């Protein structure tokens, strides 16, 4: 019987590119599409164990569409569409960004940095190569001497942990939550 990690890794390897292409066509922006794909997989990874859709592709598309409608994603799209930094600042101000929201964003970024540092070395390496160096799964697999599927598993697990770690200030709380999923 397949484990939850295996299910997520398989779904990620199978449906990531089609979902990314579909969202890119829909949104007209590769960065927004990538953000929504990551958000969809992260939310699915965090969902209760009872959430096992018959069609992962449709389920992930629905999660991505729901996420697209959230104010945070609308604000990000407005920022990217802005023609100058001043336009971006005006868009943020019109959304009602306040000092508390800025502080919360900085705190989340600090937790993300901590989460990445806490990842197992090989998982961190695969995650960093993919998210920050924009390497493909195949390139990472060749570099690390592992299968493409293992790269997908490393990245999916890293994303799930980072998402939880942002929510929980303590690494042990995040790890406990991850173990219950």
Number of C-alpha atoms within 10 A of each C-alpha: 4 7 8 13 15 16 15 21 22 16 17 23 18 14 17 18 13 11 22 21 16 13 23 17 12 10 14 12 14 14 15 20 22 18 17 25 26 19 20 24 24 22 17 19 24 18 12 11 11 7 11 13 10 8 9 17 17 13 17 24 20 13 19 22 15 12 19 21 10 10 11 12 15 14 16 17 17 16 19 15 13 15 10 11 11 11 15 19 14 15 18 16 11 10 13 10 12 11 9 9 11 11 11 12 12 12 14 18 13 13 22 19 14 16 22 20 12 16 17 11 11 13 22 19 17 26 25 16 18 18 11 9 10 12 15 14 20 15 15 21 18 12 11 14 10 12 14 18 18 17 28 26 22 21 25 25 22 23 21 20 25 23 21 25 26 20 14 16 15 13 17 11 14 20 14 11 15 16 8 9 13
